[in-house]
């Protein structure tokens, strides 16, 4: 869509080759509001061992909170 900004794309190896470079996080405006779309492939497969010990869940939660705050027009913390 005109005015949309792709902030994140899927990297090779993170999904099937057909999805390489596909938009994963897109932001824009609709009327006077802000919109954000986050998409992730369903078939990510089994996570690598490092994911089990990393703080990935915490980072995902923070990302979602920041996206929600941005769309609501709330200043970052």
QUIFENHU-V434142 format. One record per residue. N is the residue number from 0. PHI is phi in whole degrees, 0 to 359 (none if undefined). NEAR is the number of other ideal C-beta (glycine too) atoms within 8 Angstrom. Layout:
N/PHI/NEAR + N/PHI/NEAR
//
This chain:
0/none/4 + 1/303/3 + 2/86/6 + 3/285/8 + 4/235/7 + 5/276/8 + 6/261/6 + 7/210/6 + 8/236/8 + 9/286/10 + 10/272/6 + 11/299/5 + 12/95/3 + 13/273/7 + 14/205/9 + 15/298/6 + 16/304/5 + 17/293/4 + 18/265/9 + 19/305/9 + 20/85/5 + 21/290/9 + 22/299/9 + 23/243/9 + 24/221/12 + 25/231/10 + 26/237/11 + 27/183/11 + 28/231/8 + 29/225/6 + 30/63/4 + 31/260/3 + 32/255/7 + 33/252/11 + 34/228/9 + 35/218/11 + 36/233/8 + 37/243/8 + 38/228/8 + 39/225/6 + 40/294/10 + 41/291/4 + 42/264/6 + 43/287/8 + 44/81/4 + 45/287/3 + 46/292/6 + 47/297/5 + 48/303/5 + 49/297/6 + 50/295/8 + 51/295/6 + 52/254/5 + 53/277/6 + 54/266/5 + 55/302/7 + 56/300/6 + 57/296/7 + 58/292/8 + 59/297/8 + 60/299/8 + 61/296/8 + 62/300/8 + 63/297/9 + 64/298/8 + 65/293/9 + 66/297/11 + 67/296/8 + 68/296/11 + 69/295/12 + 70/295/10 + 71/278/7 + 72/77/5 + 73/268/6 + 74/296/4 + 75/298/6 + 76/279/3
//
